[in-house]
Amino acid sequence: GVFANPASAKAPAKLRVLYECAPIALLIEAAGGKSSDGVKSVLDIKNLTTNDRTQVCYGSVTEVKRFEEYVGVKYLPVGAYSN
């Protein structure tokens, strides 16, 4: 199974990385699952503020990869990912 909270043009990301996404991602990944914000692991997100928000997907490796393929960064604001 998976838990997904994707962002869209009409519904921006609601979950805060520092308080709501990262702690669960740590538990999921420690148990052998995967977390993603559409591009990378939630644990790899660098926070600029305590209020940074992101879309998220937690679950089995194959299901989270499917989330990345279908959703990815399609609905995130321009500039949200600068490598």
TORPA-4810 file (N, C-alpha, C, O; in nm, 3 decimals):
<nodes>
NODE_1_0.082_-0.118_0.000_0.000_0.000_0.000_0.087_0.125_0.000_0.209_0.119_0.017_G
NODE_2_0.023_0.238_-0.019_0.094_0.364_-0.020_0.007_0.473_0.039_-0.115_0.464_0.038_V
NODE_3_0.073_0.573_0.092_0.006_0.697_0.132_0.061_0.805_0.041_0.183_0.823_0.033_F
NODE_4_-0.026_0.877_-0.028_0.019_0.984_-0.116_-0.061_1.110_-0.088_-0.182_1.105_-0.070_A
NODE_5_0.008_1.222_-0.085_-0.055_1.352_-0.071_0.007_1.442_-0.178_0.095_1.523_-0.148_N
NODE_6_-0.040_1.428_-0.303_0.019_1.505_-0.412_-0.030_1.649_-0.413_-0.136_1.681_-0.361_P
NODE_7_0.050_1.734_-0.473_0.012_1.874_-0.492_-0.047_1.888_-0.632_-0.021_1.806_-0.720_A
NODE_8_-0.125_1.991_-0.651_-0.178_2.021_-0.784_-0.185_2.172_-0.800_-0.156_2.247_-0.707_S
NODE_9_-0.224_2.215_-0.917_-0.233_2.359_-0.942_-0.336_2.424_-0.849_-0.316_2.538_-0.806_A
NODE_10_-0.444_2.354_-0.818_-0.549_2.411_-0.733_-0.533_2.377_-0.586_-0.595_2.440_-0.500_K
NODE_11_-0.452_2.278_-0.557_-0.432_2.235_-0.418_-0.282_2.222_-0.390_-0.225_2.116_-0.411_A
NODE_12_-0.220_2.329_-0.344_-0.075_2.324_-0.317_-0.043_2.226_-0.203_-0.130_2.187_-0.126_P
NODE_13_0.083_2.190_-0.194_0.129_2.098_-0.090_0.094_2.152_0.048_0.107_2.272_0.075_A
NODE_14_0.049_2.062_0.136_0.004_2.104_0.268_0.093_2.055_0.382_0.101_2.119_0.487_K
NODE_15_0.159_1.941_0.362_0.236_1.883_0.472_0.373_1.949_0.486_0.445_1.968_0.387_L
NODE_16_0.408_1.984_0.610_0.538_2.046_0.636_0.647_1.940_0.643_0.631_1.836_0.708_R
NODE_17_0.757_1.968_0.575_0.866_1.871_0.565_0.922_1.837_0.702_0.934_1.719_0.738_V
NODE_18_0.956_1.938_0.779_1.027_1.918_0.905_0.944_1.843_1.010_0.997_1.759_1.082_L
NODE_19_0.815_1.872_1.019_0.734_1.817_1.128_0.646_1.700_1.087_0.617_1.613_1.169_Y
NODE_20_0.603_1.696_0.962_0.506_1.595_0.922_0.560_1.493_0.822_0.520_1.377_0.825_E
NODE_21_0.649_1.533_0.734_0.698_1.442_0.629_0.823_1.365_0.669_0.826_1.243_0.658_C
NODE_22_0.925_1.434_0.714_1.053_1.370_0.743_1.047_1.264_0.853_1.108_1.158_0.837_A
NODE_23_0.977_1.288_0.965_0.975_1.184_1.069_0.915_1.052_1.020_0.967_0.945_1.051_P
NODE_24_0.806_1.060_0.945_0.744_0.937_0.894_0.833_0.874_0.787_0.843_0.752_0.780_I
NODE_25_0.896_0.957_0.705_0.987_0.905_0.602_1.101_0.826_0.665_1.141_0.722_0.612_A
NODE_26_1.153_0.873_0.777_1.260_0.802_0.846_1.213_0.662_0.888_1.286_0.565_0.870_L
NODE_27_1.094_0.653_0.943_1.041_0.523_0.986_1.014_0.430_0.867_1.050_0.313_0.870_L
NODE_28_0.953_0.484_0.763_0.920_0.404_0.645_1.048_0.349_0.579_1.056_0.231_0.546_I
NODE_29_1.148_0.437_0.561_1.271_0.394_0.496_1.351_0.297_0.583_1.417_0.207_0.530_E
NODE_30_1.346_0.314_0.714_1.415_0.221_0.804_1.351_0.082_0.798_1.417_-0.018_0.825_A
NODE_31_1.222_0.077_0.764_1.151_-0.050_0.755_1.162_-0.113_0.616_1.103_-0.218_0.591_A
NODE_32_1.237_-0.049_0.524_1.257_-0.106_0.392_1.169_-0.047_0.284_1.173_-0.093_0.169_G
NODE_33_1.090_0.053_0.318_1.005_0.118_0.219_1.076_0.236_0.156_1.199_0.249_0.165_G
NODE_34_0.998_0.322_0.093_1.055_0.438_0.026_0.965_0.559_0.048_0.844_0.545_0.066_K
NODE_35_1.026_0.677_0.047_0.951_0.802_0.052_0.997_0.887_-0.065_1.110_0.876_-0.111_S
NODE_36_0.907_0.973_-0.114_0.943_1.057_-0.227_0.860_1.184_-0.227_0.745_1.186_-0.182_S
NODE_37_0.921_1.289_-0.279_0.847_1.413_-0.302_0.817_1.428_-0.451_0.775_1.534_-0.496_D
NODE_38_0.838_1.322_-0.526_0.818_1.324_-0.670_0.948_1.316_-0.746_0.950_1.283_-0.865_G
NODE_39_1.058_1.347_-0.677_1.190_1.347_-0.740_1.291_1.269_-0.657_1.367_1.188_-0.710_V
NODE_40_1.291_1.293_-0.529_1.393_1.234_-0.442_1.331_1.196_-0.308_1.215_1.227_-0.280_K
NODE_41_1.410_1.130_-0.226_1.366_1.092_-0.093_1.331_1.216_-0.012_1.398_1.319_-0.023_S
NODE_42_1.229_1.204_0.068_1.190_1.315_0.156_1.305_1.349_0.251_1.319_1.464_0.292_V
NODE_43_1.385_1.250_0.286_1.497_1.274_0.378_1.609_1.356_0.314_1.696_1.406_0.385_L
NODE_44_1.608_1.369_0.182_1.711_1.447_0.113_1.671_1.592_0.088_1.748_1.668_0.030_D
NODE_45_1.552_1.631_0.131_1.506_1.769_0.111_1.580_1.861_0.208_1.589_1.832_0.327_I
NODE_46_1.633_1.971_0.155_1.700_2.070_0.239_1.599_2.178_0.276_1.543_2.245_0.189_K
NODE_47_1.577_2.195_0.404_1.480_2.294_0.452_1.542_2.432_0.458_1.652_2.450_0.509_N
NODE_48_1.470_2.530_0.405_1.512_2.670_0.418_1.444_2.734_0.538_1.502_2.820_0.604_L
NODE_49_1.320_2.693_0.564_1.245_2.743_0.680_1.175_2.626_0.747_1.170_2.516_0.692_T
NODE_50_1.121_2.648_0.865_1.047_2.543_0.933_0.908_2.524_0.873_0.838_2.429_0.908_T
NODE_51_0.870_2.611_0.783_0.737_2.605_0.723_0.739_2.551_0.580_0.637_2.556_0.512_N
NODE_52_0.852_2.499_0.532_0.860_2.443_0.397_0.763_2.326_0.384_0.754_2.241_0.474_D
NODE_53_0.691_2.322_0.273_0.591_2.217_0.250_0.624_2.141_0.123_0.691_2.194_0.034_R
NODE_54_0.576_2.017_0.114_0.601_1.936_-0.005_0.490_1.835_-0.025_0.417_1.799_0.068_T
NODE_55_0.478_1.789_-0.150_0.394_1.672_-0.174_0.473_1.552_-0.126_0.595_1.559_-0.113_Q
NODE_56_0.405_1.441_-0.100_0.477_1.327_-0.045_0.407_1.196_-0.084_0.286_1.192_-0.106_V
NODE_57_0.487_1.092_-0.092_0.436_0.957_-0.111_0.522_0.862_-0.028_0.645_0.867_-0.035_C
NODE_58_0.457_0.777_0.050_0.526_0.675_0.130_0.473_0.539_0.091_0.355_0.525_0.058_Y
NODE_59_0.558_0.439_0.093_0.510_0.303_0.069_0.618_0.211_0.019_0.737_0.232_0.044_G
NODE_60_0.575_0.106_-0.052_0.671_0.010_-0.107_0.750_0.077_-0.219_0.705_0.175_-0.279_S
NODE_61_0.866_0.024_-0.245_0.956_0.083_-0.345_0.889_0.093_-0.481_0.898_0.197_-0.547_V
NODE_62_0.822_-0.014_-0.525_0.762_-0.013_-0.658_0.646_0.086_-0.668_0.631_0.152_-0.771_T
NODE_63_0.564_0.097_-0.564_0.451_0.190_-0.568_0.498_0.335_-0.565_0.438_0.420_-0.632_E
NODE_64_0.601_0.365_-0.489_0.652_0.501_-0.483_0.718_0.539_-0.615_0.709_0.654_-0.657_V
NODE_65_0.783_0.444_-0.680_0.840_0.472_-0.814_0.728_0.506_-0.912_0.745_0.593_-0.998_K
NODE_66_0.616_0.439_-0.900_0.502_0.468_-0.986_0.451_0.611_-0.961_0.416_0.682_-1.056_R
NODE_67_0.447_0.654_-0.836_0.410_0.791_-0.801_0.504_0.891_-0.868_0.460_0.991_-0.924_F
NODE_68_0.634_0.861_-0.863_0.733_0.951_-0.925_0.712_0.960_-1.076_0.728_1.067_-1.134_E
NODE_69_0.675_0.849_-1.139_0.653_0.850_-1.284_0.529_0.930_-1.322_0.532_1.007_-1.418_E
NODE_70_0.419_0.913_-1.248_0.294_0.976_-1.284_0.282_1.120_-1.235_0.229_1.206_-1.306_Y
NODE_71_0.331_1.147_-1.116_0.314_1.280_-1.058_0.441_1.363_-1.071_0.437_1.474_-1.124_V
NODE_72_0.553_1.309_-1.022_0.680_1.382_-1.030_0.668_1.524_-0.981_0.609_1.549_-0.875_G
NODE_73_0.723_1.618_-1.055_0.717_1.760_-1.016_0.618_1.837_-1.102_0.622_1.960_-1.107_V
NODE_74_0.530_1.767_-1.169_0.436_1.827_-1.263_0.361_1.946_-1.204_0.342_2.047_-1.272_K
NODE_75_0.318_1.937_-1.079_0.232_2.040_-1.022_0.302_2.128_-0.917_0.237_2.209_-0.851_Y
NODE_76_0.431_2.112_-0.902_0.502_2.194_-0.804_0.541_2.327_-0.864_0.557_2.336_-0.986_L
NODE_77_0.555_2.431_-0.782_0.590_2.564_-0.836_0.722_2.565_-0.910_0.813_2.489_-0.876_P
NODE_78_0.732_2.650_-1.008_0.857_2.665_-1.085_0.967_2.708_-0.989_0.946_2.798_-0.908_V
NODE_79_1.083_2.645_-0.999_1.195_2.679_-0.912_1.198_2.601_-0.783_1.289_2.619_-0.701_G
NODE_80_1.101_2.512_-0.762_1.098_2.435_-0.638_1.216_2.339_-0.631_1.259_2.300_-0.522_A
NODE_81_1.269_2.301_-0.749_1.382_2.209_-0.752_1.496_2.270_-0.829_1.493_2.276_-0.952_Y
NODE_82_1.595_2.315_-0.757_1.717_2.363_-0.822_1.831_2.277_-0.776_1.864_2.274_-0.657_S
NODE_83_1.891_2.207_-0.867_2.000_2.115_-0.831_2.133_2.182_-0.843_2.235_2.119_-0.817_N
</nodes>
